Amino acid sequence: MTDIVSRPASAEPRTPHGVPGSRTTTPGGSSRRVSWDVLRCGFVLLVMIYHSTFIGPLVYHDILPKNYTFPHQVGASLLLVLSAYFVAATVRRGGARRGATARWWWGKLARLLPAFFVATVNAWLFLRYLAPDGWYLPGKKDLLANLAMAWHWDARWGFVDGSYWTIPLQLMAFCLAAVMWKGPLGRGVALRAVIWVALLLPAVQWWFRATHETGPAYGYVVDGLGLFRWHLFVAGVAVWMYSTGRLRLPHFLAIEVLAVGQHALQTSTLDPTAGWSTDWIAVVLIGLGVAAMTLAAVGPDWGTWLPARANRLITWLAGISYGVFLTHQTVGYVVMRRAQQLGVGPTLQTGLMILTGVAAGWLLTKAVERPAHRRLMAWWDAGPGRYGRVGAPSSTNS
């Protein structure tokens, strides 16, 4: 779920918080806000720490337990909130100009998919040819299923990299945002109704699933549509709406409180014998992350408080964060396990996984994500985008 108020960028209001839209100008003259880069880097670091200290030893028992464990799934969820905020903030760029929304949508796919496809093949190769004996050995059909993002739609397919569960959810958000921005559901009362339905429907579904017998097909559809994370997209869109004056504070707080409560529900288990189980630390951290995003949206840029060198490093890391997200987990597990064979201890293994993720993410960004995005956008502008702007050429043209 994401944006969506029908208002061109040129008409962006100055908000009650003194922030023109979601962008401000830094002392250096750039409109980039380092606040968002700080958050993006922090969230990706939480993902890597969670995977390296907790999930790795949990999934692969031959990886040594870590001296420090962070067992809370927080980073990936907050990245979805952040993604929703920027979908809402950018889908309107170009305003009502013909073809602007289609170009925005294509740009999102051009940024997301090529790097994902390459990273998926890379993770498959690592597991297939470099992983220790006894690890998951995916076949060619598993690779095709992962490229098609079929994990939640068929129990036969496992992840070659568990981080990738967020990718189809983001794709659905991009498509929905593009449709809503151009339709009646993207403004006014209808938009608010969509927001509340997206919050309440998954709660009803969770209760139904917890209290009724449901077949596999039901679970495939519910999980495939990502109902268990819709509240995160709502939380991000609400931050943008509040920061631009489209939501009043009481309404904003009601949405965010319910979204965080929904996260507590969707990440809980209800066992007839063990009872209710919830990771309340993760829930609190999600709430704090949303609060930090709100401060980033309505307050001064945090980059004004940091040294110029720190700003450059943070901006660089944020720029490769998607590549880091795609490459750190499976590749990092293999690196940790092979380093362990050489006598590397648990804490250094975690450091190696993080460094490997940064290096591999930089390489994926530089060699695949950015050049593929440039070429795909050039193709769009020369082909579908050109036709979308000026119409089909006349048959009399030579």
C-alpha positions, 0 to 999 in steps of 0.5 A, a space after each residue: 500500500 502506498 501513495 497517493 494524493 493527486 497533487 502535482 509536485 509543483 503544487 507541493 505545500 509548505 507543511 505546518 512543520 516548516 518542511 516543503 514536502 519531503 525535501 530541504 536544502 542542505 547548507 551545501 546546496 543539495 536537496 538530499 537529506 542525510 537524515 534518510 541516509 542515516 536511517 537507511 544505513 542503520 536499518 540495513 545494519 540491523 538486518 545484517 546483525 540479525 542475520 549474522 548473529 541469530 539466523 545464521 547459527 539457527 539455520 546452519 547449526 555448524 556455524 558457531 553461536 555468536 557471543 552477542 545475539 540480536 534475535 529481533 527481526 526489525 531492519 527489513 520491516 523498517 526498510 519497508 516503512 522507509 520504502 513506502 515513504 519514498 514511494 509516496 513522496 516520489 510517485 507524484 513527480 512529474 505531476 499530471 504530465 502524460 507518461 510521468 507515472 508510467 516512467 516512475 513505475 518503470 524506473 522502480 522496476 529498472 532499479 529493483 529487478 536487474 540487481 535482484 536477478 543477478 543477486 539470486 543467481 549469485 546466491 544460488 551459485 554460492 549455495 550450489 558450489 561453495 557451501 559446506 556439505 550438508 547445507 541446502 543444495 538448490 537445483 535448477 528448478 529452485 533457481 527458476 522458482 526464486 527468480 519468479 519469486 514463487 516462495 509464498 505461492 508453493 511450499 515446494 520452493 525455498 529461498 536461496 536467500 531469506 532476505 528476498 521476501 521483501 522484493 515482491 511486496 515492494 513490487 506490489 506497492 509500486 504497482 498499486 501506487 501507480 494505479 492509485 495515483 491516477 485513480 479516485 482511490 488516491 485522494 481524499 476520503 477514499 485514500 483514507 478508507 484504503 489506509 484503514 482497510 489495509 490496517 484492519 483487513 490483515 487483523 481479521 485475517 490473522 484472527 481467522 487463520 488462528 482460530 479456523 482450519 485453513 488449507 494450504 491454498 489459503 495460506 499461499 494466497 494470504 502470504 503471497 499477497 503479503 497481508 502480514 506486512 501491509 501495516 508497514 506500508 501504511 506506516 510509511 505513507 502516513 509519515 509522508 502524509 503527516 509531513 506534508 500536512 495531509 494528515 492531522 496529528 491525532 489521525 496520524 497518531 491513530 494510524 501509527 499506533 494501530 500499525 505498530 499494534 498490527 505488527 505486534 499481532 502479525 509477528 505473534 503466535 497463538 499456540 493452544 498449549 504455549 499460549 500467546 508469544 510476541 517479540 515485544 522488543 521488536 515491536 518497540 523498536 519498530 515504533 521507535 523506527 517510525 518515530 525516527 522517520 517522522 523526525 527525519 521528515 518534519 525536522 531539520 536535516 541531521 547532516 547539519 550536525 555531522 562532519 562532512 566526511 561522515 556525511 559522505 560516508 553515510 551517503 555512500 553506504 546508503 547509495 549501495 544499501 540495496 546491493 548490500 541487502 541483496 548480497 549479504 545473507 547467503 554469501 555471508 553465511 558461506 563466508 562465515 562458515 569457511 572462515 570458521 574452518 580457518 579458525 576465525 572466532 564468532 565475533 570476527 565471523 560477524 565482522 567478516 559477514 558485514 564487510 563481505 556484504 558491503 563489498 559485494 553490495 558495492 560491486 552489485 550496485 556499480 556493475 549491475 544496479 546503476 548501469 542497468 537502470 541507466 540503460 533501461 531508462 534510456 530504452 524507455 525514453 526512446 521507446 514507450 516513454 516517447 510514444 506515451 508523450 507524443 503518441 504514435 508517429 503518423 503513417 506519413 512519416 518516412 
